[in-house]
Amino acid sequence: MTSSLAAASPMNRSDRRAWLLGAALLLLALGLLVLGVCVGSTGFESVLGAWHDQIAWQIVRDIRLPRTLGAWIAGALLGLAGAVAQGLFRNPLADPYLLGSASGAALGLALALALLGASPFATQWVLRLGMTGAAFVGATAGVLLTLALAQGVQHTLRLLLAGVIVGVVLGAARDLVTLSVPEVMQSMQAFMLGSTGFVGWGACAIMAAAAVPSLGVACALGRALDALALGESTAASLGLPLVAIRAALVGALALATGAAVAQTGLIAFVGLAAPHLVRSAVKTTHARLVFLSALTGGALLMAADVLARWLIAPQELPVGVLTGLLGGSYLLWLMHRRIGSRNRSL
């Protein structure tokens, strides 16, 4: 009896830590949401005057609130996509853009800009829908091209290599488009650096609609990811339909990444760093890892968005630059710490 309780206690402790981490991340997101509503080019005056000033209330309701909430949803999409990619490919360096979705989205946007001659963040909703749709179609086309080159999802390594090749080829095609039509370079720069400044309520709704099925599929297949972590032969010996599981996971990964990229551009390191942050805090199953990575990614991008507005206010920094600096610094520190601990053990 005592031994069984002792065996169960680590699992219970891990479960409690996972629940506590999830609650802490939700509280952090709530605090960042309040802070994000208060930070902007007009400072706290918009919040203080929102009760009696219609313009101040419109700034809070239609600009700051959807932007901050959209940053959280986009970060959550990238976080869960990163956890799925790392579990699917059994590679801690896998990120959401691995299947060619980012390069495809950038190429689709470049082609749309070259054909339509419009800014990717134009105010007219028709143009906004056209640019967003072009980026999403390009992301989907990139993933489909990767699947075609890999001849399906039967072989994980082939899929990984095909994604790298497609990313390079589509990136080169995007560069050719921008070189042939130099007018689109400035607009493409905003997309390549990443921005949450033009996320509105419509973008929040689109990303939320993509987040629900993506998170549902990824969490439902959490046990399959646990089995894949032991090796494909082990997972196959358990009777798992690996082809169908890989197809569902690739679909969830592509949908989450495409929706986020289409609305915010290329945000670096959020999808890569979020699962590592969760693993450093708690050891848990992939189902919970995906959920906690989504919460962590949302908090990371929301914090970066607040910093981007606050550091050099009233001007803004590209949020993708901040996530690249912060995420890259964290991963370098993590690698240095692991190398140091390995050397000490030797």
Sequence and secondary structure as in RCSB ss.txt:
>XXXX:A:sequence
MTSSLAAASPMNRSDRRAWLLGAALLLLALGLLVLGVCVGSTGFESVLGAWHDQIAWQIVRDIRLPRTLGAWIAG
ALLGLAGAVAQGLFRNPLADPYLLGSASGAALGLALALALLGASPFATQWVLRLGMTGAAFVGATAGVLLTLALA
QGVQHTLRLLLAGVIVGVVLGAARDLVTLSVPEVMQSMQAFMLGSTGFVGWGACAIMAAAAVPSLGVACALGRAL
DALALGESTAASLGLPLVAIRAALVGALALATGAAVAQTGLIAFVGLAAPHLVRSAVKTTHARLVFLSALTGGAL
LMAADVLARWLIAPQELPVGVLTGLLGGSYLLWLMHRRIGSRNRSL
>XXXX:A:secstr
 HHHHHHHHHHHHHHHHHHHHHHHHHHHHHHHHHHHHH STTTTHHHHTTTT HHHHHHIIIIIHHHHHHHHHHH
HHHHHHHHHHHHHHT TT  GGGGSHHHHHHHHHHHHHHHH   TT SSHHHHHHHHHHHHHHHHHHHHHHHHHT
TSSS HHHHHHHHHHHHHHHHHHHHHHHHHSGGGHHHHHHHHH   TT  HHHHHHHHHHHHHHHHHHHHTHHHH
HHHHT HHHHHHTT  HHHHHHHHHHHHHHHHHHHHHHH    SHHHHHHHHHHHH    HHHHHHHHHHHHHHH
HHHHHHHHHHTTTTS   HHHHHHHHHHHHHHHHHHHHHHHHHHH 
